[in-house]
Amino acid sequence: MLNINKHSSNDTKIQIETKDLSLYYGQDKVIKNISFNIYERMVTALIGPSGCGKSSYLRCLNRMNDFIQEARTEGEITINGSNIYDKATDVIELRRKIGMVFQKPNPFPMSIYENVAYAPRLFGVKDREKLDEIVKSSLEGAALWDEVYGKLKTPGTGLSGGQQQRLCIARAIATEPDILLMDEPTSALDPLSTLRIEELIRELKKKFTVVIVTHNMQQAARISDYTAFFLLGDLVEYNVTNKMFTSPDDRRTEDYITGRFG
Amino acid sequence: MIDSRNFSFANSGDKIASMVVHGVSALGLIVMVFILWFLFAEGIPVLKSVTIGDIFRSSDWYPAEEPPALGMFAIISGTLIVTLLSSLIALPVSYLFAIFTAEIAPSWLRNILKPMLELLGFLPSIVLGFLGMVVVAPWMQGSFEILTGLNLLNASIFLGIMILPIVGSLVEEALSSIPEELRYASFALGATKWETISKVVFPAALPGILSASLLGIMRSMGETMVVLMVAGGAAIIPDSIFDPIRPLTSTIAAEMGETPVGSAHYHALFFAGLLLFLITLALNMLSAWIESKGKIAQQ
């Protein structure tokens, strides 16, 4: 099995600790007893062929699988010292601490301003100046402010695809989460927009722990510090990205990375 | 050879189809224009016997007297009030039903509730009128100790029951058409189910909800049989919800058969029809405008 502590050094703190996690959809075991640690303010890429469980794992982290009626988990995921699958967990509070960006840009059909202000408003920020400030800093954080500051009142759905995705990132970081989950955030975007998002992710990791699912191997190599390779619900290999892409420990990882299957 | 023959055949097929489609839509338009023309031609002559000010200001509707009194104020208010009250009853219930069905109910329950609502929509209005007349009216009269159970409230309840399936299922569709991604985005931000429904789904579906509501209101305004049977038929301005009323529709239905063609009364009834037509046309245009605005907002 994997040596969990192999890559931790003194300057990296564990952000997410996964212990013997399994996920079932009805009878299907889609994640099979995986254990590994995700480190604070690092970009961790989850790679693997379709149906390998990487997106399902991502949705375990903010308990979005709760919405799938047949889904059931075993094992533990510990974030900030508490198991998020504990009965006492406040899911709302958990999701507030974990932002999520989806595959397809999905801004709300409201103004750019309202999109970003949505979550802060939910959590009781009413003061106009405070909201203005949050909106500005979030849009700046998502590298979108310069493009939209003059048209904050216009619909968010009127932006280009890449801008919409950055708006979704701004919306997700508006509650100042610890962790940012990204589920193939560039798969619906053109190469230039993809590049901007990748640059942005490198910026974002200064403040957030980023976990990103990607189909694009080069993307994982370009932006991530750690890479986890999933295959058929197993975590085959988890390693420092450089090592993973130069001399992987597992034969199957090598085959996948070099494009022999997947 | 074969290719070119096929080609020309396909072409003429296109032409025929396009002619049929254009023809049918033109026919619809022509019928519309004729109805409008007919209503004007038969309705406007009433102004020879009574001034337009009298029609809208006077509540005296004694069309059989000599000279006839053709004040429609009470009748027009009857229509407006019963439409308003039935909408106040039915629209909130429809919204709640639709929200429950589309957003909250598990799928097995949704599969029962939706067809049930649609079934309610198939009830002939005369059956509803009958229920109002023989069940609700005597009960109302007895339990509230009022003059008659055939009144504004009774009519509004049954009009409400009539429009509930229409508005309910259209609103349900409007809510269901909002993409799941928006709900997930909201949940992932830490919103509760209720916050997601009230702050994201409902506002996003608002154009559809408004146009569904207007459709229900139009239906309520144009409905004849229920009000003819249940509203009580007195052309007065109601003081309370237990007073009988006489809307435009039931006035036309009750009196058209007994009035000599070409009389002032006859023209007055067509004028009433013209009013109904214009009001519903205005609501219709409003609904189309809202829908087009919604489309622009969503782009």
HADDOCK unambig.tbl for C-alpha pairs under 7 A between the chains (distance, minus, plus):
assign (segid A and resid 92 and name CA) (segid B and resid 190 and name CA) 4.63 0.50 0.50
assign (segid A and resid 92 and name CA) (segid B and resid 191 and name CA) 6.70 0.50 0.50
assign (segid A and resid 93 and name CA) (segid B and resid 190 and name CA) 6.65 0.50 0.50
assign (segid A and resid 95 and name CA) (segid B and resid 188 and name CA) 5.72 0.50 0.50
assign (segid A and resid 95 and name CA) (segid B and resid 189 and name CA) 5.90 0.50 0.50
assign (segid A and resid 95 and name CA) (segid B and resid 190 and name CA) 4.79 0.50 0.50
assign (segid A and resid 96 and name CA) (segid B and resid 189 and name CA) 5.74 0.50 0.50
assign (segid A and resid 96 and name CA) (segid B and resid 190 and name CA) 4.95 0.50 0.50
assign (segid A and resid 99 and name CA) (segid B and resid 188 and name CA) 6.81 0.50 0.50
assign (segid A and resid 99 and name CA) (segid B and resid 189 and name CA) 6.46 0.50 0.50
assign (segid A and resid 100 and name CA) (segid B and resid 188 and name CA) 6.18 0.50 0.50
assign (segid A and resid 106 and name CA) (segid B and resid 181 and name CA) 6.29 0.50 0.50
assign (segid A and resid 106 and name CA) (segid B and resid 182 and name CA) 6.14 0.50 0.50
assign (segid A and resid 108 and name CA) (segid B and resid 182 and name CA) 6.34 0.50 0.50
assign (segid A and resid 109 and name CA) (segid B and resid 204 and name CA) 6.27 0.50 0.50
assign (segid A and resid 109 and name CA) (segid B and resid 298 and name CA) 6.19 0.50 0.50
assign (segid A and resid 119 and name CA) (segid B and resid 189 and name CA) 6.06 0.50 0.50
assign (segid A and resid 122 and name CA) (segid B and resid 191 and name CA) 6.93 0.50 0.50
assign (segid A and resid 157 and name CA) (segid B and resid 298 and name CA) 6.92 0.50 0.50
assign (segid A and resid 157 and name CA) (segid B and resid 299 and name CA) 6.38 0.50 0.50
assign (segid A and resid 158 and name CA) (segid B and resid 299 and name CA) 6.14 0.50 0.50
assign (segid A and resid 172 and name CA) (segid B and resid 189 and name CA) 6.70 0.50 0.50
